[in-house]
Amino acid sequence: MLDLLRNLFPGKPANPAIATVEIYTWQTCPYCIRAKLLLNWKQAAFTEYKIDGDEAARATMATRANGRRSVPQIFINGTHIGGCDELHALNREGKLDPMLSVAAVD
């Protein structure tokens, strides 16, 4: 499916994203799918934590996300940016690409 969408909407040239991106998801969540599509379109590598039915993982996510228990929850370089709506808002505002191009400072 992703290959089909990439062929229909080729997007931008490869983004050498060097940021650390993490996303907590449920397999069938439409907002999770939408967020992952945008990250894939941006060619941003990400670590996906599938937390379907895993209350311990959801509790970990909620702790990291300041109590938010809905999915997806997205982190860029360890900073919580929110969910799907916030990710797309960052993209509309032109703020997502710079975030994806900056490595985490250790």
FILUM-830908 format. One record per residue: x, y, z of N, C-alpha, C in turn; residue number from 1. Coordinates in nm, 4 decimals, decimal comma, padded with zeros to 6 digits. Layout:
{node {X Y Z} {X Y Z} {X Y Z} NUM}
...
// end
This chain:
{node {00,0818 -00,1188 00,0000} {00,0000 00,0000 00,0000} {00,0864 00,1254 00,0000} 1}
{node {00,1912 00,1252 00,0846} {00,2792 00,2412 00,0888} {00,3488 00,2630 -00,0445} 2}
{node {00,3884 00,1534 -00,1111} {00,4530 00,1662 -00,2416} {00,3578 00,2288 -00,3432} 3}
{node {00,2323 00,1897 -00,3396} {00,1327 00,2467 -00,4293} {00,1189 00,3962 -00,4041} 4}
{node {00,1090 00,4355 -00,2778} {00,0960 00,5772 -00,2457} {00,2206 00,6551 -00,2852} 5}
{node {00,3374 00,5965 -00,2653} {00,4610 00,6646 -00,3062} {00,4645 00,6850 -00,4578} 6}
{node {00,4137 00,5864 -00,5334} {00,4103 00,6008 -00,6786} {00,3105 00,7068 -00,7218} 7}
{node {00,1964 00,7155 -00,6533} {00,0954 00,8146 -00,6879} {00,1350 00,9539 -00,6431} 8}
{node {00,2006 00,9636 -00,5281} {00,2411 01,0909 -00,4703} {00,3898 01,0835 -00,4357} 9}
{node {00,4755 01,1046 -00,5346} {00,6174 01,0816 -00,5118} {00,6794 01,1724 -00,4066} 10}
{node {00,6189 01,2846 -00,3762} {00,6723 01,3702 -00,2705} {00,8025 01,4353 -00,3107} 11}
{node {00,8826 01,4609 -00,2113} {01,0080 01,5319 -00,2282} {01,1222 01,4330 -00,2472} 12}
{node {01,2386 01,4836 -00,2911} {01,3554 01,3957 -00,2966} {01,3880 01,3441 -00,1573} 13}
{node {01,4685 01,2418 -00,1541} {01,5032 01,1773 -00,0270} {01,5491 01,2791 00,0757} 14}
{node {01,4928 01,2690 00,1941} {01,5305 01,3548 00,3062} {01,6268 01,2746 00,3925} 15}
{node {01,7518 01,3194 00,4015} {01,8454 01,2437 00,4845} {01,8167 01,2698 00,6321} 16}
{node {01,6980 01,2295 00,6744} {01,6576 01,2550 00,8123} {01,7536 01,1863 00,9086} 17}
{node {01,8021 01,2628 01,0012} {01,8951 01,2089 01,0985} {01,8386 01,2176 01,2394} 18}
{node {01,7185 01,2708 01,2510} {01,6547 01,2798 01,3816} {01,6118 01,1412 01,4290} 19}
{node {01,5998 01,1285 01,5586} {01,5463 01,0060 01,6178} {01,3960 01,0252 01,6328} 20}
{node {01,3191 00,9441 01,5612} {01,1734 00,9554 01,5634} {01,1168 00,8270 01,6211} 21}
{node {01,0274 00,8424 01,7190} {00,9598 00,7283 01,7804} {00,8101 00,7536 01,7743} 22}
{node {00,7339 00,6473 01,7471} {00,5887 00,6606 01,7396} {00,5243 00,5389 01,8055} 23}
{node {00,4340 00,5652 01,8978} {00,3550 00,4607 01,9642} {00,2257 00,4464 01,8861} 24}
{node {00,1913 00,3225 01,8481} {00,0758 00,2999 01,7614} {-00,0071 00,1795 01,8052} 25}
{node {-00,1270 00,1739 01,7471} {-00,2084 00,0535 01,7422} {-00,2165 00,0167 01,5952} 26}
{node {-00,2206 -00,1098 01,5662} {-00,2149 -00,1575 01,4288} {-00,3260 -00,1016 01,3407} 27}
{node {-00,4489 -00,0950 01,3906} {-00,5616 -00,0548 01,3056} {-00,6067 00,0901 01,3275} 28}
{node {-00,5311 00,1666 01,4017} {-00,5675 00,3059 01,4294} {-00,5485 00,3920 01,3043} 29}
{node {-00,6558 00,4556 01,2540} {-00,6417 00,5361 01,1322} {-00,5497 00,6563 01,1505} 30}
{node {-00,5456 00,7138 01,2708} {-00,4566 00,8275 01,2950} {-00,3104 00,7826 01,2960} 31}
{node {-00,2850 00,6638 01,3475} {-00,1495 00,6074 01,3464} {-00,1043 00,5841 01,2028} 32}
{node {-00,1926 00,5282 01,1223} {-00,1613 00,5010 00,9816} {-00,1321 00,6319 00,9094} 33}
{node {-00,2138 00,7340 00,9352} {-00,1958 00,8646 00,8712} {-00,0629 00,9281 00,9121} 34}
{node {-00,0274 00,9184 01,0392} {00,0997 00,9739 01,0868} {00,2177 00,9010 01,0234} 35}
{node {00,2097 00,7684 01,0169} {00,3182 00,6907 00,9567} {00,3302 00,7187 00,8069} 36}
{node {00,2181 00,7408 00,7393} {00,2235 00,7759 00,5977} {00,3000 00,9058 00,5774} 37}
{node {00,2745 01,0055 00,6613} {00,3459 01,1325 00,6485} {00,4951 01,1134 00,6755} 38}
{node {00,5282 01,0395 00,7799} {00,6699 01,0151 00,8097} {00,7374 00,9392 00,6960} 39}
{node {00,6679 00,8405 00,6400} {00,7223 00,7674 00,5256} {00,7373 00,8583 00,4040} 40}
{node {00,6395 00,9439 00,3802} {00,6460 01,0377 00,2680} {00,7663 01,1299 00,2834} 41}
{node {00,7951 01,1686 00,4067} {00,9124 01,2517 00,4362} {01,0409 01,1690 00,4360} 42}
{node {01,0279 01,0393 00,4183} {01,1391 00,9450 00,4210} {01,2169 00,9546 00,5517} 43}
{node {01,1427 00,9697 00,6593} {01,2015 00,9754 00,7930} {01,1988 00,8358 00,8542} 44}
{node {01,3127 00,7874 00,8927} {01,3182 00,6586 00,9625} {01,2589 00,6780 01,1015} 45}
{node {01,1843 00,5790 01,1466} {01,1257 00,5899 01,2801} {01,1188 00,4529 01,3451} 46}
{node {01,1165 00,4573 01,4772} {01,0965 00,3369 01,5561} {00,9500 00,3340 01,5956} 47}
{node {00,8840 00,2242 01,5635} {00,7415 00,2102 01,5954} {00,7261 00,1136 01,7117} 48}
{node {00,6510 00,1593 01,8129} {00,6165 00,0745 01,9263} {00,4690 00,0397 01,9116} 49}
{node {00,4400 -00,0841 01,8737} {00,3014 -00,1299 01,8584} {00,2537 -00,1737 01,9962} 50}
{node {00,1581 -00,1012 02,0505} {00,1176 -00,1261 02,1891} {-00,0223 -00,1853 02,2005} 51}
{node {-00,0728 -00,2457 02,0942} {-00,2060 -00,3074 02,0965} {-00,2197 -00,4000 02,2170} 52}
{node {-00,3097 -00,3668 02,3088} {-00,3385 -00,4545 02,4223} {-00,2294 -00,4656 02,5263} 53}
{node {-00,1226 -00,3904 02,5150} {-00,0107 -00,3979 02,6091} {-00,0192 -00,2789 02,7052} 54}
{node {-00,0835 -00,3014 02,8192} {-00,1053 -00,1918 02,9149} {00,0244 -00,1384 02,9746} 55}
{node {00,1249 -00,2236 02,9900} {00,2534 -00,1765 03,0426} {00,3178 -00,0797 02,9432} 56}
{node {00,3144 -00,1135 02,8150} {00,3703 -00,0249 02,7125} {00,2899 00,1037 02,7031} 57}
{node {00,1581 00,0928 02,7176} {00,0748 00,2131 02,7130} {00,1037 00,3036 02,8321} 58}
{node {00,1287 00,2451 02,9478} {00,1640 00,3244 03,0659} {00,2974 00,3950 03,0447} 59}
{node {00,3930 00,3269 02,9842} {00,5221 00,3883 02,9523} {00,5027 00,5055 02,8576} 60}
{node {00,4211 00,4842 02,7542} {00,3914 00,5908 02,6595} {00,3279 00,7096 02,7300} 61}
{node {00,2292 00,6826 02,8156} {00,1587 00,7898 02,8857} {00,2523 00,8689 02,9758} 62}
{node {00,3455 00,7999 03,0392} {00,4433 00,8696 03,1231} {00,5282 00,9631 03,0380} 63}
{node {00,5744 00,9143 02,9248} {00,6566 00,9967 02,8350} {00,5765 01,1101 02,7724} 64}
{node {00,4460 01,0869 02,7510} {00,3608 01,1837 02,6806} {00,2812 01,2702 02,7765} 65}
{node {00,3323 01,2910 02,8951} {00,2671 01,3793 02,9926} {00,1223 01,3408 03,0198} 66}
{node {00,0969 01,2106 03,0301} {-00,0354 01,1607 03,0644} {-00,1259 01,1290 02,9471} 67}
{node {-00,0871 01,1636 02,8283} {-00,1727 01,1343 02,7121} {-00,1696 00,9849 02,6834} 68}
{node {-00,2893 00,9260 02,6695} {-00,3003 00,7811 02,6489} {-00,3549 00,7456 02,5110} 69}
{node {-00,3871 00,8454 02,4305} {-00,4360 00,8172 02,2950} {-00,3169 00,7899 02,2028} 70}
{node {-00,3451 00,7186 02,0948} {-00,2406 00,6915 01,9968} {-00,2765 00,7608 01,8657} 71}
{node {-00,1777 00,7985 01,7881} {-00,0351 00,7823 01,8131} {00,0178 00,8895 01,9071} 72}
{node {00,1296 00,8607 01,9673} {00,2089 00,9607 02,0383} {00,3458 00,9586 01,9729} 73}
{node {00,3928 01,0766 01,9365} {00,5140 01,0880 01,8534} {00,6187 01,1702 01,9270} 74}
{node {00,7421 01,1215 01,9168} {00,8566 01,1883 01,9793} {00,9640 01,2084 01,8731} 75}
{node {01,0186 01,3291 01,8680} {01,1300 01,3582 01,7781} {01,2463 01,4038 01,8644} 76}
{node {01,3558 01,3314 01,8543} {01,4739 01,3564 01,9378} {01,4375 01,3588 02,0856} 77}
{node {01,3470 01,2695 02,1241} {01,3084 01,2569 02,2643} {01,2063 01,3580 02,3115} 78}
{node {01,1717 01,4541 02,2276} {01,0735 01,5566 02,2634} {00,9360 01,5142 02,2140} 79}
{node {00,8399 01,5167 02,3053} {00,7030 01,4800 02,2700} {00,6428 01,5908 02,1846} 80}
{node {00,5985 01,5544 02,0631} {00,5352 01,6553 01,9778} {00,3842 01,6392 01,9712} 81}
{node {00,3311 01,5286 02,0241} {00,1875 01,5071 02,0243} {00,1489 01,3909 01,9360} 82}
{node {00,0301 01,4025 01,8773} {-00,0235 01,2958 01,7957} {-00,0249 01,3305 01,6488} 83}
{node {-00,1127 01,2661 01,5761} {-00,1227 01,2825 01,4311} {-00,1548 01,4269 01,3922} 84}
{node {-00,2526 01,4875 01,4591} {-00,2917 01,6242 01,4244} {-00,1756 01,7213 01,4434} 85}
{node {-00,1010 01,7049 01,5517} {00,0123 01,7933 01,5767} {00,1235 01,7717 01,4746} 86}
{node {00,1459 01,6458 01,4361} {00,2470 01,6150 01,3345} {00,2121 01,6831 01,2029} 87}
{node {00,0859 01,6726 01,1605} {00,0434 01,7349 01,0354} {00,0452 01,8869 01,0455} 88}
{node {00,0142 01,9416 01,1627} {00,0213 02,0869 01,1813} {00,1658 02,1358 01,1667} 89}
{node {00,2610 02,0626 01,2255} {00,4019 02,0989 01,2093} {00,4409 02,0984 01,0622} 90}
{node {00,3910 02,0011 00,9874} {00,4215 01,9935 00,8456} {00,3628 02,1129 00,7707} 91}
{node {00,2370 02,1468 00,7978} {00,1725 02,2613 00,7314} {00,2458 02,3910 00,7606} 92}
{node {00,2973 02,4036 00,8826} {00,3659 02,5259 00,9247} {00,5113 02,5301 00,8775} 93}
{node {00,5570 02,4255 00,8095} {00,6940 02,4215 00,7616} {00,7961 02,3928 00,8701} 94}
{node {00,7520 02,3405 00,9834} {00,8421 02,3151 01,0960} {00,8885 02,1706 01,1061} 95}
{node {00,8230 02,0794 01,0347} {00,8566 01,9382 01,0483} {00,9900 01,9036 00,9831} 96}
{node {01,0132 01,9500 00,8609} {01,1382 01,9170 00,7917} {01,2616 01,9571 00,8727} 97}
{node {01,2664 02,0789 00,9275} {01,3839 02,1133 01,0085} {01,4000 02,0230 01,1309} 98}
{node {01,2885 01,9838 01,1907} {01,2971 01,8941 01,3077} {01,3529 01,7589 01,2676} 99}
{node {01,3143 01,7104 01,1503} {01,3603 01,5793 01,1047} {01,5058 01,5806 01,0591} 100}
{node {01,5600 01,6976 01,0339} {01,6960 01,7093 00,9828} {01,7990 01,7408 01,0907} 101}
{node {01,7550 01,7486 01,2140} {01,8460 01,7829 01,3227} {01,8603 01,6626 01,4148} 102}
{node {01,9830 01,6205 01,4350} {02,0096 01,5055 01,5223} {01,9920 01,5452 01,6675} 103}
{node {01,9618 01,4472 01,7474} {01,9518 01,4700 01,8917} {02,0893 01,5043 01,9457} 104}
{node {02,0907 01,5964 02,0427} {02,2158 01,6332 02,1077} {02,2288 01,5487 02,2326} 105}
{node {02,3376 01,4749 02,2412} {02,3576 01,3885 02,3586} {02,4347 01,4604 02,4656} 106}
// end
